[in-house]
Amino acid sequence: MNSLFDLRPAERNYKDFFLTTGYSTLDHAIDMKTFRDTISEKDPRFLNSIDLLPSIEYTEALHENQYFFVQQDITAVQHLRYMPAVLHDHEFFELACVLNGTLTNYIGDLRMELNEGDVLIISPHNHHAVCAYSDDAIMVNILVRASTFEQHFLNLLPKSDILYDFFVKTLYVPSKSPYLLFPTGGDTQISKCVRQLLEENQRNRRYKNTMLASLLSEFFVTLMRRHEKDVVIPGISASLLNENTLFIIEYMQNNYSTISLSHLASFFNYSERQVARIIKNTTGMSFGDNILRIRMDRSKEMLAIPSMTVSEIADVTGYYDVSSFRHAFKSYWHQTPQEYRESLKIHA
């Protein structure tokens, strides 16, 4: 793997272009239109240059299919230095890990400096931007599908942990906690985990996704074991969600294909009205909407597996016949299961 300090071609172009135009002196983030208009005004030759702009089409709303291959859950990339702070949001979780130097991050109305060792976990659908105007400002972005967090990593952490609480709130009530900040102070074990994730992602080896998942699990365990007490949580009180609420959400996730509101209420010794109110207050959605969302998310994951038939997926997700499943899927995603499968082949 090349040195992280070596400027890549796109970074050299950004450095030459934006330092000469004075863009590196900006003290605020910009939107995508301003970014492109500035390039067009200063030197239109760069507007469609893949040497300057990222190879992935850069828009303000970043979708999972732009960053993840089919059946890929995790990826790790080094942040482009000298690129202006362009506002964007995305469907996935982003772990911004500073390995060296200082960067500036904008999230909401907040401007924050990120220093060596800082780990910033940004939840999906939050407008933010970051900039690094120095050769020695090294940050690695670890990107993780939201469904991977929900399905795998919630069960990795004890339910009393802050990180577990954050993920639950973020997945179901995104406006409550847009980010977590862990100032690790240059912890070498954390930086080692980050470098291993980046190195593994850059190599095309067998069991790559499995190894990335294993390395990310190690990263989370190390982060919580060594820096749980250092975490900075914006705008929330120290009190965690009611313990029963967490169990209710987990029980729904694990039994989504067969569960009913009456069974859930009976299992937790609540009335149906009580448990319905708890779910609505916690997640912002009704019991039925939650179950539908989980079923639809799971069905997408299974449609990415060629060996599974639509009939099998309908059965696994709790539908009694294929036609009911097809109707529900098309109403939710605005395309049929087969159309979604065909779209995966196009992006593969």
N, C-alpha and C positions, 0 to 999 in steps of 0.2 A: 504494500500500500504506500502511495506517495506521501510525503510529509504533509500534514494538515496545514502547515504554514506556507506551502508553495501556492502562489496565486494561480488559479486556473484561467484558461483563456477568457471566459466570460467575465471573471473578476478583473483581469487586466484591462479589458475594454471598459467596464464600469468605472474603474479607477481613473483611467485616462479621460473618459467622457465627463463624468460627473464632478470630478475635482476641478476641471477647467471651467465648468459652467457655474460653479459655486453651489451646487446642490448639496454638497456635503455639509454646508453650514445651516441647513434647515433645522429648525427646532420643533417641527411638527410632522405628523404623518400626512400623506397625500393619497388621493383616490386614484384608481387605475386610469381614468380619463386624463387627469392632470399629468400623470406619468407619461402616457403615450403622446399627449400633446406637446410636452416639453421636448421629448426626443425628436418629434417631427419638426418642431420649431428650430431647435439647435442644430440638428444634423439628421435630416430625414433618411439618410442612407442606413441608419441604424434601426429604423422602425421595424423592419421585418427580419432583422439579422439574428440568426440563432446563436451567433457568437456573443451577442449582447443580451438578448432576452433569454429567459430560461427555455429549455427545449420543450417543456410542457407548456401548452397554451395557458398563459397566466391571466386569470380573471379574478374578480373580487370574490366569487363563490367557488370554492374548490371542492370538487366531488371525489368520492372514493375511487371511481373508475379511472381518474386521471393519475392516481398515485399508486394504486394497488393492482397487481395482476389478479386474475381469477384464482381463488383459493389462497391468495396471499393476504395475511392479516397485519403484518408489521413491516415497516421499512424505516431506514435510517439514512439521512442525507446531511451533508455539511451545508450550513447556511452560506449563501453567496455574499461575500464581503463587497462593500461599496455600492450595493444596490440600495436605492432610497427606500424609506419606510413606506411601503405601499399597503394600504388597508385591504384586508381580505378576511374571509371567514371560511370554515370548512366543515365537512360532515364528520370528521374523525377527531380523535384526541391528538394533541401535539405536546410532546415533551421537549422543551427547549433547554438544552444542557450546555452551559458555558464551560469550556475547557480551558480557556485562556483569555485574558484581556477583559475589555468592557464593551457591552452593547447597550443600545437603548431600545426599550419596548414600549409600545403604545397599546393600551387596551381600554376600551371605553373612553372615558375622559382622563384617564390616568397615564402619566409619563413616568416610567421607572427605569432606573439603571440596573442592568444585570452584570454581575461581576463573576470572576472566576469561581467555579464551584456551584453557582446558582443553578437550580433545577426548577423551571417554571412549567407547570402542567396546565394547559389551556383546554377548556372543555369545548365541545363542538358548538358551532353557530354563534361564536363571539367575535365581533369585529376587532381586529388587532393588526399591528404592524411592528416590524423590527428592523433596525439598521446597524451596520457594523462598518465604521469608517476608519479602519486600521488594519494593517497587515497581520497584526498579532491577535486580532479579535476572532477567536475560534469558537463556534457554536455548532453543535450537532442537534438536528431535529429528529426525534424519534416519533414516527407517525403510526397510530394504531386505530384500526377500525373500532367504532363504537360498539359494534356487536361482539367484538373480541373481549373488550372490557367486561361487558355485561355477562357474557357466557362463561368466561374463564377466570378473569382476575378478581371479580367480586368474591369468589369462593377461596381465593388465595389468602385473603386477609381476615383476621378476626373481626367480628362484627362491631367490636367496640373501637376499632381504629378510626382515626380521623379520615384516612384515605378511603376506607370503605364507605364512610358516611358521605364523603365528597362525591364519590362516583354514583352512589344511589341518588343523591340530590341532583347531580348534574344530568344524569340520564333521564330523570323524570320531571325535574323542575329546573330547566337550564338557567333561568335568570337569578337563581339564588346564589351560586358560587361560580363565577366565571373562570377562576384560576386558583391554583395553590402555588406557593413559592417556598422552596426549600433552600435556604442559604447554607450549603454544606462546607463552605470555607476551603475549597480545594481538596476535598477528601479524595485521596488517591484510589481508594476502592471504588468509589462512584465513577471517577473518570475512567478507570480500567473497564468497568462494565459498559460504559458508553462507547469506548473505543472498540471493544469486542463486538458490540452490536453493529457499529459502522463497518468494521472489517468483514463480518459475516455477510452483511447485506451486499457488499461490493463483489463478493465472490459467488459464482454460480455453481454451488455444490449440492449434492444430494441431501435431502432432509433439511434444506435451508430454512423453511418456515418453522419447522419443529425446533430447530436450534435457536432461531430468533425468539420464539416463544419462551424457551427455556432461559435464555439470557435475559429477557425482559423480566421474567419472574425473579431471577436472581437480583436484578437491578432494584425491583420494588422492595424485596425483602431487605436488601442492604440499606436502601434509603430509609425505610421505616425503622429498622433496627437501630440505626446510628443517628437519625436526624428527625425522628417523630416530634420531639419537643421543640425543634427549631422552626416548625412550619409556620408560615404566615398565611392566614385565611382572611380574605377581604369581606367585610360587611356581614359577617354572621356571628352570632353569639357563641359562647363556649359550649352551650348545651347541645347535645346531639339529638338526633331523632329518637323518638320513643322506641324502646327495644322491640316491642311487639310490632310496631310499624315495619321495622326492617325485616322481621320474620315473615310478616304478611307478604311483603313484596317478593322476598326470596321464594316463598311457597308458591306464589303465583307464577314466577318464572320457571320453577321446576315442574309444575303440574298444569301448565297452560292448556294442554291438549284435552284434558278431561275435567278440569275444575269448574265448579259453578259457584255463584255467590252464596247460595244456601250452604253448600259444603264448607266453603271458606269461613263463613260466620260460625258454623257449628264447630269446626276444628279449633278456632281461637276463642270460642265461648263468648261470641258477640251476637247481637241481633243483626239481621241483614242490613237494617238502616244504619247501625253503628259502623259496621265494617265498610259499607259503601261510602260513608262520610269520611272515614279515615283514608281510604284510597283516593278519593277525590281531593281532599285537602293536601295530601302528600304529593300526589303525582300531577294534579291539575286535570286528570282525565277520569272518566267513570271506570268502573270495573270492566264493563264490556269493551270499552275503547282500549283499555290496557291489554286485555287478552287478544283482541284483534291485532293490535300492533305487534305483540310478541309473535303471534302466529304468522303474520305477514313477513316479519324479519327472518324468522326461522325458515319459512318456505323459500325465500330468496337464497339463503345459504345452501339449502338442499338442492335447489335448481342448478346450482353451480357444480353439482356432482353428477356427471353424465350417466353414471350407472343407476341412478334413482329415477324411477318412472314418476309421472305426474300422479298416477293413482297411489303409489306408495307414499308420496309426499302428502297427499290429501289425507291419507289414513294417519300418518304420524302426527300431523298438525291438528287432528281432531275433527276432521270433516267426514261425514258419513258417506258421501258420494263425491265423485270427481266433478260433477257439474256445479255443485255448491261451492267447492273449492275454487274452480275456475272463475265463477261469478264474483266471489269475494276478492280474489286476487286482482281481477281486472278493475273492480270498483275502487280498490285501494291504491293500486299502482298505475292504473290507466293503461295497462297492456296485459295481454294474456300470458300465462306461464310459458307457453311456447315462444311467444314474441320476446319475452325476457331472456330465455335461453339463447335465442338467436342473437340478441344484442351482446351477450357475453362472448360469443364467437368473434364478433366484429372487433371487440376491444382486446381480444386475447393476443 
